[in-house]
């Protein structure tokens, strides 16, 4: 398991695991924002695709999750 702290929150990579739906082992990436309000997001990838995952990748994943999960410009 790897854990990265980003500007927007925390990104955690699971250990590789087997999946009946995929031929290759998978790794789950989970993003939890800093202002955690009971939610987060996760996605599974082929373990081979994440062999060289670094801080920069964690920042990009967190930024992408933020833009998809939050309503931009919403009235307070």
C-alpha positions as CSV (number, residue, x, y, z in Angstrom):
1,X,0.0,0.0,0.0
2,X,1.2,3.5,-0.9
3,X,-0.1,6.7,0.5
4,X,0.4,10.2,-1.0
5,X,-0.7,13.5,0.5
6,X,-1.7,16.0,-2.1
7,X,-2.9,19.6,-2.2
8,X,-6.5,18.4,-2.4
9,X,-6.5,15.3,-0.2
10,X,-5.0,11.9,0.2
11,X,-4.5,9.3,-2.5
12,X,-4.0,5.7,-1.4
13,X,-2.9,2.8,-3.7
14,X,-3.9,-0.7,-2.6
15,X,-1.7,-3.8,-2.8
16,X,-2.1,-5.6,-6.2
17,X,-5.0,-8.1,-6.1
18,X,-6.5,-10.7,-8.4
19,X,-9.9,-10.0,-9.9
20,X,-12.2,-12.5,-11.6
21,X,-13.1,-9.8,-14.2
22,X,-9.5,-9.1,-15.3
23,X,-6.7,-11.2,-16.5
24,X,-4.0,-9.0,-14.8
25,X,-3.7,-8.1,-11.2
26,X,-5.5,-4.8,-10.2
27,X,-4.6,-1.9,-8.0
28,X,-7.3,0.3,-6.5
29,X,-6.6,4.0,-6.2
30,X,-8.7,5.8,-3.5
31,X,-9.0,9.5,-3.2
32,X,-10.3,11.2,0.0
33,X,-10.5,15.0,0.1
34,X,-9.0,17.1,2.9
35,X,-12.4,18.3,3.9
36,X,-13.8,14.8,4.1
37,X,-17.6,14.9,4.3
38,X,-18.2,11.2,4.3
39,X,-17.3,10.6,0.7
40,X,-14.3,9.6,-1.5
41,X,-13.8,8.0,-4.9
42,X,-11.9,5.0,-6.1
43,X,-10.9,3.4,-9.3
44,X,-9.1,0.1,-10.3
45,X,-6.3,-0.1,-12.8
46,X,-4.1,-2.8,-14.1
47,X,-1.1,-3.2,-11.7
48,X,1.3,-3.0,-14.6
49,X,0.0,0.4,-15.5
50,X,0.8,1.8,-12.1
51,X,4.3,0.3,-11.6
52,X,5.9,3.8,-11.7
53,X,3.2,5.8,-9.9
54,X,4.8,8.9,-8.2
55,X,3.7,12.0,-6.3
56,X,3.0,13.8,-9.5
57,X,0.5,11.1,-10.6
58,X,-1.2,11.3,-7.2
59,X,-1.6,15.1,-7.6
60,X,-3.1,14.6,-11.1
61,X,-5.5,11.9,-9.8
62,X,-6.6,14.1,-6.9
63,X,-7.1,17.2,-9.2
64,X,-9.1,15.1,-11.7
65,X,-11.3,13.7,-8.9
66,X,-11.9,17.2,-7.6
67,X,-13.0,18.6,-10.9
68,X,-15.4,15.7,-11.4
69,X,-16.9,15.5,-7.9
70,X,-17.4,19.1,-6.9
71,X,-19.8,21.6,-8.5
72,X,-17.6,24.5,-9.5
73,X,-18.8,28.0,-8.7
74,X,-21.8,26.8,-6.6
75,X,-23.4,29.4,-4.4
76,X,-22.5,29.0,-0.7
